[in-house]
Amino acid sequence: MKIGELAARTGMTTSAIRFYEQSGLLPPAGRGANGYRIYDEAAAERLRQIQLAQRLGFSLDEMRGVAEDMDAFAKEGLLARIDERLREIDALRVKLDGQRGELQRIRDTLQAEWEAGRCLKVDALQADAPAAAATGRRARAARRERPAATRK
């Protein structure tokens, strides 16, 4: 089949197919008498593998390894690559959960302070925000209570 047919069957663009061929992820196509690329069903299958690997978050280099393992029926290698990707996803999830928690805390702090008619500095939004915010409020209150002559 020609590259346009392969593109239609896989939902990829012809430029993406050429890119994967140039990158070594897709074996070089044969050429017809007219010089056009000719692909077989194995090329379509490889492109479906590439699409799956992309959806699962594998990089181009990782996709090369996955493709090599699949070509060689290297079950252990393929499972090891999948296990590594699972570990990466778990680590990313922990990081994102931490970021989400901090963003929620900042949002809640901002909302409460704004509803109380106060404005916070960035320092008050750091991890030790309650202590920093309280210290800042106490210091300002103490300055207001001292007579003007004793202020520095």
Stockholm file with secondary structure:
# STOCKHOLM 1.0

chainA/1-152         MKIGELAARTGMTTSAIRFYEQSGLLPPAGRGANGYRIYDEAAAERLRQIQLAQRLGFSLDEMRGVAEDMDAFAKEGLLARIDERLREIDALRVKLDGQRGELQRIRDTLQAEWEAGRCLKVDALQADAPAAAATGRRARAARRERPAATRK
#=GR chainA/1-152 SS CCHHHHHHHHTCCHHHHHHHHHHTSSCCCEECTTSCEECCHHHHHHHHHHHHHHHTTCCHHHHHHHHHHHHTTCHHHHHHHHHHHHHHHHHHHHHHHHHHHHHHHHHHHHHHHHHTTCCCCGGGGSTTHHHHHHHHHHHHHHHHHSCGGGCC
#=GC SS_cons         CCHHHHHHHHTCCHHHHHHHHHHTSSCCCEECTTSCEECCHHHHHHHHHHHHHHHTTCCHHHHHHHHHHHHTTCHHHHHHHHHHHHHHHHHHHHHHHHHHHHHHHHHHHHHHHHHTTCCCCGGGGSTTHHHHHHHHHHHHHHHHHSCGGGCC
//
